[in-house]
């Protein structure tokens, strides 16, 4: 990232408005007006071929006529003129273009967009948009947009792909009391994308946390890398997560992936916290911009009402931080500040008799206690207490505790006095919400952030893999035209990556099949091998548990006959003789090549778990063995592998290792492989390993 150029674009010291206008109602009028009303202190250069003066500023016919330097140009001329004015900006030495104009790729004119970006890059300029509202920065008093005003000042930053929502969210900051320093409308992302803005905001000293409204990422991998290296919390609201398009997927895994599951995985892997809707985005942003992450699972709730305490307890469980009883020393101390009928366990119920003093001492004591990782303070308005008094007590307690590395969130339930007290709390750095559930959810976001940060793992490549051998198999298949890969070929690639496939060898004659069956030293499976028959069972092309020469010969002939009857012109390579894998717990591994994130790996329990319950989890590849272990715990059926109901635990360690190698395979070969399936994969008892019984690789179309 060229910081000087990005600063010129997003914190411009001088601005040209190309297409500035004196005609009220035009966007070119509004942008100049916004700069004036926002209090922008740098020079503003309106550009208009017909006017000498616009809204009190001297106007110029072209940026080339402007005497001073120009950092950013806001472009509000019709799309067809944008490439031309972009070139003039380049000649002038402008750093960044804020292309507000619409009429580009969103209406099928991607050519105009590409042309604009190409010209801009010729001159080293960056392009924000097109099809955007503009940029807002409180610390620069810069409203270079057609949004009517700057947002409520604060420490968060917001990047929005939707223009209409951008303006609406700007306005709603005043009602929601969530403050932003910067808002960036990102539109078509022809050049500057989410990853760029995340990296830039991460180094921006006025930004405390980064909130994103995302419809679709363009370069998912780059976004993940930029998000992973960011040191500030990132919260994303992603719209359009329904499984649209999944039906067209070529494989089982593809149809399970949908678009949402891979996004979910990618965000988690990149340490990005999710928001479920707009309210949630603001609520979580408030907490993230004011409080540190919650490093640990011990959440303490302090309340004056049993009802809100129970509600918050339910919420804590729902959001993944179930409450535990406070240790004895904490309980003993807290009991001093409550009547007999209070409770010091957790939630700590100070009872309705609690006034400022009890709140203050108990909050101060518990916030400072080592056991407590995060604190949620609840208050129900009562006749005997003044909400403002309680708020001030909480703030004094936080300050008095000297703690700055743990989070606190507050919820007051009541009327106008409570609302006013909560506003005061927020202004004083303590996030406050009118629902206990929201306060707990906000706390959960701080916990998720810490967890995601800690789980971020770098991938260490397995060096004992033979990528060249795998590529040779692919090249051989490709050399025979557009044909499917057989099981034997797929397994050869799996083996090149050290994956434990069931020993499977191709026999082209009956005698060969017998010899291979004898060598297997036990019952075998016979399967048809043909690129034209992928659903082998449907073709009568599979026989299991075949033992003895006579049976091998009989079924060899039978399978061949079945296959020929099923598809007379099928290209038959022969029959696979595979050792019978002893039975164990059946799981499935799969992969897709996601349009946004590239190769992604899937894991689930096999059989009905995957067919009916769709109990699967995804990660963007590659994943380390540690991340793979986490995948195994992610699914609902996890206890089955862990050894539920007295069963012996399964070999999760070996399975995680397999998953990690598998993910490396699909990542290394991502340019060739579209989808893969390893189904079934048998997992044995702890220490006894894993066996991949069947494997399938679907290549990308050439
Ligand atoms: N250089 C400088 N000024 C130019 C120019 C050029 N090459 N060509 C035209 N202009 C002037 C015009 O003379 C006009 O000024 P005037 O009012 O003094 O006559 C001004 O620029 C605007 O041009 P005009 O042709 O009147 O266009 P417009 O104002 O009707 O629309 C856009 C221009 C960019 C606003 C419009 O095309 C558009 O894209 N609207 C949608 C924008 C949007 O919603 N974006 C966000 C989506 S979330």
Boltz pocket constraint, residues with backbone or C-beta under 6 A from the ligand:
constraints:
  - pocket:
      binder: B
      contacts: [[A, 18], [A, 19], [A, 20], [A, 21], [A, 22], [A, 23], [A, 26], [A, 27], [A, 28], [A, 47], [A, 48], [A, 49], [A, 50], [A, 51], [A, 61], [A, 75], [A, 76], [A, 77], [A, 78], [A, 79], [A, 81], [A, 85], [A, 100], [A, 101], [A, 102], [A, 103], [A, 131], [A, 132], [A, 133], [A, 162], [A, 163], [A, 164]]
      max_distance: 6.0
